[in-house]
């Protein structure tokens, strides 16, 4: 593996609430030094980062890389490479694959599959069901990044809708519970009304009405009630509504037992894009109104939302090119997530410091990922160099996803991912992958 000394000079470091000009020296897998000026001596590769931002790599706490069993859509190798090209240096993958990751045996098998094949660092969730509480109880801290409970009609056999089972999951979970929160009976009722009005040819503009704000609020409120009842660690994924923001606290995340996540597509798109993009932006929970998007940005800025992620969920275009009820929900997102966030920075919606706090620092803090997520001497050298003044146009032809399409096709981002370094190894530079595959299994040290 290509590791050695790398000196990054004249960079604008975004880290721990400030932007400062510094040099940074990588030696092997680690950050050796951060200072105003560093002499690395002979033999170091030098990157002049004048005018560019240097940040920790994004830690994406929610992806669906589709392996095992759904690899016509994506796999651990292809999607982790795309993530690295997009400035994501670590990811946490969901359990709704085939077979489901709902036993410790399947969890171990998934880690074996990943070894030596992931460009980025990796961790995996353990899936909750209505009947696997004994497996959950046997989980040890470090085996999984969290326990995923699908509290919504999105994932077939993994829907956890038995109140008694949910009680036991929240009571006995040895690590953080993360939830997809949509109330299935509300959704089913809304689907019935939509069919009565439109038949099977429901327009995509109905999606945020079917996957309504009330469906989200009913489920997320219930999850928070359970977490408080049993003092569980709860992280609510991909929040989408203004009304749900009232549930979350602005306290520092170190004082929270309940935290919330927002995804890049919910910060970028709103329902006005359905006529143009159709099923390409069909996702669950749904992209909703511009007022919801603005409320998410406000909650991100005031501390109610703690983490920014992607929910990267690729499907083939053949699957997507179907009618409303037949087209699956999910978007490929990892290759452009950091660029979306820098576009929000350019627009003045968020600051660079907030971007790094929510996309890099917070996932490391809340999931207990040691020595990553920050630019600190001695930490792993998971680094991203961003050129904020060089634009980039996304197309279906220049994505690295196996599915070969992007919802951002034709969009010109104001910033470009210049270089990605993972565990001290350059994996993306000059607009292409280097072929290095240095990803390692993430360590998780936060228990209940």
C-alpha positions as a printed Julia matrix, in Angstrom:
448×3 Matrix{Float64}:
   0.0     0.0     0.0
   1.34    3.42   -0.98
   2.03    5.17    2.32
   4.84    7.58    3.04
   5.32   11.23    3.84
   2.95   13.74    2.3
   3.34   17.45    3.02
   0.33   19.65    2.32
   1.33   23.31    2.35
  -0.56   26.63    2.4
  -3.92   24.98    3.06
  -6.92   26.61    4.67
  -7.67   24.03    7.37
 -11.31   23.74    8.41
 -11.3    22.09   11.8
 -12.86   22.39   15.25
 -14.74   25.61   14.59
 -12.14   27.64   12.78
 -10.5    28.16    9.4
  -6.75   28.74    9.62
  -3.85   28.61    7.18
  -1.53   25.73    8.08
   0.78   23.08    6.71
  -0.01   19.46    7.49
   2.4    16.54    7.36
   1.29   12.94    6.87
   3.67   10.14    7.82
   2.4     6.63    7.11
  -1.24    6.34    8.09
  -1.23    9.25   10.52
  -1.1    13.02   10.74
   2.42   13.69   11.97
   2.31   17.46   12.39
   0.14   20.55   11.89
   1.93   23.9    12.01
   2.29   27.27   10.36
   5.26   26.05    8.34
   6.69   22.53    8.17
   9.96   21.33    6.68
   9.38   17.67    5.85
  12.9    17.07    4.62
  13.74   14.99    1.57
  11.47   12.31    0.21
   8.09   13.82    1.06
   5.48   14.27   -1.65
   4.45   17.92   -1.56
   0.98   19.23   -2.37
   0.67   23.0    -2.63
  -2.87   23.69   -1.43
  -2.84   27.48   -1.86
  -6.42   28.74   -2.1
  -7.9    25.36   -1.21
  -9.65   24.03    1.87
  -8.28   21.04    3.77
 -10.79   19.18    5.92
 -11.18   15.81    7.59
 -12.86   13.29    5.34
 -16.63   13.12    5.62
 -17.89   10.22    7.74
 -21.16    9.14    6.14
 -23.3     7.43    8.77
 -25.92    6.16    6.32
 -25.34    4.38    3.01
 -26.8     1.42    1.15
 -23.98   -0.11   -0.89
 -26.19   -3.12   -1.79
 -23.85   -5.98   -0.94
 -24.55   -8.83   -0.51
 -27.39   -9.85   -2.77
 -28.3    -6.65   -4.63
 -25.06   -6.07   -6.46
 -26.62   -5.23   -9.82
 -27.27   -1.82   -8.18
 -23.9    -1.32   -6.47
 -21.33   -3.1    -4.34
 -18.82   -2.34   -1.62
 -15.97   -1.82   -4.09
 -17.73    0.42   -6.63
 -19.65    2.58   -4.2
 -16.79    3.05   -1.74
 -14.62    4.22   -4.64
 -17.3     6.72   -5.65
 -17.53    7.87   -2.04
 -13.78    8.47   -1.89
 -13.94   10.46   -5.12
 -16.57   12.59   -3.41
 -14.56   13.27   -0.25
 -16.17   10.6     1.94
 -13.42    8.67    3.72
 -15.55    6.47    6.0
 -19.04    5.01    5.66
 -21.57    3.05    7.68
 -23.64    0.63    5.61
 -27.22   -0.46    6.22
 -28.49   -4.02    6.85
 -31.32   -4.29    4.29
 -29.37   -6.5     1.89
 -29.79  -10.17    0.97
 -29.39  -12.0     3.26
 -30.41   -9.39    5.81
 -27.75   -8.4     8.34
 -29.91   -9.47   11.27
 -27.68  -12.12   12.84
 -24.17  -11.8    14.22
 -23.09  -14.48   11.73
 -24.25  -12.39    8.77
 -22.65   -9.3    10.27
 -19.32  -11.12   10.5
 -19.75  -12.37    6.92
 -20.27   -8.81    5.72
 -17.05   -7.65    7.34
 -15.23  -10.52    5.65
 -16.65   -9.45    2.29
 -15.42   -5.9     2.81
 -11.84   -6.71    3.81
  -9.4    -5.54    1.16
 -12.11   -4.29   -1.22
 -13.18   -0.88    0.14
 -11.45    2.31   -0.9
 -12.96    4.05    2.16
 -13.13    2.89    5.78
 -16.21    0.86    6.64
 -18.6    -0.06    9.42
 -21.88   -1.96    9.34
 -25.22   -1.73   11.09
 -27.03   -4.62   12.69
 -30.68   -4.85   11.61
 -33.54   -5.13   14.09
 -36.6    -7.24   13.34
 -39.74   -8.12   15.26
 -38.11  -11.34   16.44
 -34.3   -11.05   16.78
 -34.03   -9.51   20.24
 -31.77  -12.31   21.49
 -29.24  -11.56   18.74
 -29.4    -7.86   19.65
 -28.74   -8.64   23.29
 -25.63  -10.61   22.35
 -24.1    -7.75   20.36
 -20.9    -6.35   21.81
 -19.68   -2.78   21.54
 -17.59   -2.54   18.38
 -19.32   -5.27   16.42
 -21.67   -2.82   14.7
 -21.92    0.95   14.42
 -25.55    0.83   15.54
 -28.82   -1.09   15.54
 -31.06   -0.08   12.65
 -34.82   -0.15   13.27
 -36.98    0.51   10.21
 -40.05    2.06   11.82
 -41.67    2.65    8.44
 -43.01    0.76    5.42
 -39.89    1.05    3.32
 -37.98   -2.17    3.62
 -40.22   -5.23    3.44
 -39.14   -7.91    5.91
 -37.24   -5.44    8.1
 -40.26   -3.36    9.12
 -40.36   -3.37   12.93
 -43.99   -2.65   13.81
 -44.6    -4.81   16.89
 -44.79   -2.45   19.92
 -43.6    -5.21   22.25
 -40.56   -5.86   20.04
 -39.75   -2.15   19.89
 -39.97   -1.93   23.68
 -37.39   -4.7    24.04
 -35.1    -3.23   21.38
 -34.98    0.17   23.06
 -34.74   -1.36   26.54
 -31.96   -3.83   25.81
 -29.92   -2.37   22.92
 -26.25   -2.36   24.0
 -25.37    0.35   21.45
 -27.1     3.23   19.68
 -30.46    2.61   18.0
 -30.91    4.43   14.7
 -34.34    4.73   13.15
 -36.09    5.27    9.85
 -39.23    7.01   11.1
 -42.4     6.94    8.99
 -45.76    5.7    10.28
 -46.84    2.88    8.0
 -50.63    2.97    8.62
 -50.67    6.67    7.73
 -48.74    5.98    4.51
 -51.02    3.08    3.55
 -54.09    5.25    4.08
 -52.57    8.01    1.93
 -51.75    5.48   -0.79
 -55.36    4.32   -0.81
 -56.58    7.9    -1.26
 -54.07    8.48   -4.07
 -55.21    5.35   -5.9
 -58.82    6.43   -5.57
 -57.95    9.73   -7.22
 -55.39    8.67   -9.84
 -55.55    4.87  -10.16
 -52.12    3.29  -10.56
 -50.82    6.31  -12.5
 -50.09    8.47   -9.46
 -47.96   11.54  -10.33
 -44.65   11.93   -8.51
 -45.87   15.24   -7.11
 -48.05   13.19   -4.75
 -45.05   11.54   -3.1
 -44.6    14.1    -0.28
 -48.34   13.91    0.38
 -48.3    10.11    0.58
 -45.09   10.06    2.65
 -46.49   12.95    4.62
 -45.09   15.15    7.36
 -47.64   13.65    9.73
 -46.41   10.13    8.93
 -42.9    11.25    9.83
 -43.89   13.11   12.99
 -46.05   10.26   14.35
 -43.18    7.79   14.02
 -40.31   10.0    15.2
 -42.33   11.13   18.23
 -42.93    7.49   19.13
 -39.23    6.62   18.74
 -38.26    9.48   21.02
 -40.84    8.42   23.59
 -39.35    4.91   23.65
 -35.8     6.27   23.91
 -36.73    8.44   26.89
 -38.62    5.62   28.57
 -35.57    3.34   28.51
 -32.8     5.98   28.43
 -31.59    4.53   25.12
 -29.21    6.24   22.73
 -31.33    7.2    19.71
 -30.29    8.72   16.4
 -33.15    9.62   14.04
 -32.09    9.34   10.41
 -32.92   11.48    7.35
 -35.3    13.99    8.9
 -37.36   15.92    6.35
 -40.0    18.11    7.99
 -40.24   21.47    9.69
 -42.66   20.11   12.28
 -40.23   17.45   13.49
 -37.56   20.05   14.22
 -39.58   21.1    17.26
 -38.75   17.72   18.84
 -34.98   18.24   18.93
 -32.77   20.07   21.39
 -30.18   22.78   20.72
 -27.99   21.52   23.59
 -24.39   20.55   22.78
 -24.31   17.04   21.35
 -22.15   15.86   24.25
 -25.23   16.37   26.46
 -27.72   14.62   24.18
 -29.07   11.08   24.28
 -31.31   11.74   21.24
 -29.81   13.17   18.05
 -30.96   13.88   14.51
 -29.58   13.61   10.99
 -30.3    15.44    7.75
 -29.27   14.22    4.3
 -27.76   16.26    1.49
 -30.63   15.72   -0.96
 -33.14   17.1     1.53
 -30.95   20.19    1.88
 -30.61   20.57   -1.91
 -33.92   19.59   -3.55
 -37.53   20.47   -2.77
 -40.86   19.34   -4.2
 -40.67   21.84   -7.07
 -38.2    19.46   -8.77
 -40.58   16.49   -9.08
 -42.02   17.52  -12.49
 -38.49   17.71  -13.92
 -36.75   14.81  -12.17
 -39.63   12.45  -11.37
 -38.6     9.12   -9.89
 -34.92   10.13   -9.99
 -35.58   11.98   -6.73
 -38.08    9.49   -5.28
 -36.77    8.6    -1.84
 -38.16    7.67    1.55
 -38.76    9.84    3.52
 -39.82   12.08    0.67
 -38.26   15.34   -0.45
 -40.84   17.86    0.72
 -41.63   21.59    0.49
 -39.17   24.45    0.24
 -40.35   25.56    3.69
 -39.25   22.17    5.07
 -35.87   22.55    3.37
 -35.43   25.98    4.94
 -36.42   24.6     8.35
 -33.81   21.83    8.03
 -31.13   24.4     7.26
 -32.22   26.49   10.25
 -32.1    23.45   12.53
 -28.67   22.56   11.21
 -27.44   26.04   12.07
 -28.95   26.18   15.57
 -27.77   22.72   16.63
 -31.02   20.75   16.56
 -29.66   18.62   13.71
 -26.39   16.95   14.59
 -25.17   15.01   11.54
 -25.19   15.44    7.76
 -25.24   12.18    5.76
 -26.28   10.9     2.32
 -28.56    7.82    2.53
 -26.87    6.81   -0.73
 -29.23    4.21   -2.19
 -28.59    3.28   -5.83
 -31.06    1.57   -8.15
 -30.71    0.86  -11.85
 -32.3     3.31  -14.27
 -34.44    0.46  -15.58
 -35.92    0.14  -12.1
 -36.32    3.88  -11.7
 -38.01    4.32  -15.09
 -41.31    2.96  -13.84
 -44.63    4.29  -12.63
 -44.98    5.71   -9.12
 -45.76    2.52   -7.21
 -43.29    0.37   -9.18
 -40.27    2.68   -9.06
 -38.09    2.03   -5.99
 -37.11    4.8    -3.59
 -33.49    5.87   -3.29
 -30.82    8.06   -4.91
 -27.07    7.64   -5.54
 -25.41   10.52   -3.68
 -21.94    9.86   -2.23
 -19.89   11.2    -5.13
 -21.37   14.71   -4.91
 -22.36   15.1    -1.24
 -19.43   17.3    -0.19
 -19.91   19.42   -3.32
 -23.57   19.94   -2.38
 -22.44   21.17    1.02
 -19.88   23.56   -0.44
 -22.6    24.93   -2.69
 -24.59   25.68    0.46
 -21.48   27.37    1.85
 -21.15   29.47   -1.32
 -24.81   30.46   -0.98
 -24.29   31.54    2.63
 -26.69   28.91    3.99
 -24.02   27.27    6.18
 -20.42   28.01    7.1
 -17.4    25.84    6.29
 -16.92   25.3    10.02
 -20.48   24.0    10.42
 -20.09   21.75    7.37
 -17.07   20.04    8.9
 -18.62   19.85   12.35
 -21.75   18.05   11.16
 -20.26   15.91    8.37
 -16.95   14.95   10.02
 -16.67   15.72   13.74
 -20.2    14.78   14.85
 -20.33   11.26   13.34
 -17.01   10.45   15.01
 -18.26   11.79   18.33
 -21.73   10.25   18.36
 -20.79    6.82   17.03
 -17.58    6.64   19.04
 -15.11    6.44   16.13
 -11.7     7.06   17.72
  -8.9     9.03   16.05
 -10.91    9.99   12.99
 -13.12   12.9    11.98
 -10.72   15.63   13.08
  -7.45   17.17   11.9
  -5.29   16.36   14.91
  -1.71   15.22   15.27
  -1.65   11.45   15.76
  -5.06   10.9    14.16
  -5.55    8.84   11.02
  -4.82   10.85    7.88
  -8.31   10.83    6.36
  -8.17   14.12    4.47
  -9.98   15.96    1.71
  -8.66   18.89   -0.28
 -11.43   21.0    -1.83
 -10.98   23.67   -4.48
 -13.82   26.15   -3.86
 -13.03   28.15   -7.0
 -12.98   25.35   -9.59
 -16.43   24.31  -10.75
 -17.51   20.81  -11.69
 -20.44   19.64  -13.8
 -21.97   16.3   -12.84
 -23.14   13.98  -15.62
 -24.33   10.41  -15.85
 -21.13    9.7   -17.77
 -18.65   10.91  -15.13
 -20.08    9.07  -12.11
 -18.35    6.04  -10.64
 -21.51    4.35   -9.35
 -22.37    0.96  -10.74
 -25.87    2.27  -11.55
 -24.31    4.93  -13.86
 -26.61    7.85  -13.13
 -26.94   10.81  -10.78
 -29.87   13.04   -9.81
 -27.48   15.99  -10.25
 -26.88   15.34  -13.97
 -26.24   18.64  -15.73
 -25.75   20.58  -12.51
 -22.61   22.69  -12.15
 -21.18   22.67   -8.63
 -19.02   25.64   -7.63
 -16.39   23.46   -5.91
 -14.33   20.43   -6.89
 -12.89   17.59   -4.82
  -9.19   18.01   -5.57
  -7.59   15.22   -3.51
  -8.78   12.52   -1.12
  -6.37   10.78    1.26
  -7.45    7.75    3.3
  -5.22    6.26    5.98
  -2.33    8.28    4.58
  -2.81    7.03    1.01
  -3.88    9.22   -1.91
  -6.93    7.58   -3.48
  -8.3    10.43   -5.63
  -6.31   13.14   -7.39
  -6.41   15.01  -10.72
  -9.97   13.88  -11.38
  -9.33   10.16  -11.16
  -8.88    7.27   -8.77
  -5.32    6.16   -8.09
  -6.28    2.5    -7.76
  -5.25    2.29   -4.12
  -7.7     0.48   -1.78
  -6.63    1.41    1.77
 -10.02    1.26    3.54
 -10.02   -0.37    6.98
 -12.7    -1.57    9.37
 -13.79    1.28   11.61
 -13.53    0.98   15.36
 -16.59    1.89   17.46
 -16.17    2.43   21.18
 -19.46    4.0    22.28
 -21.77    1.73   24.18
 -25.02    2.52   25.87
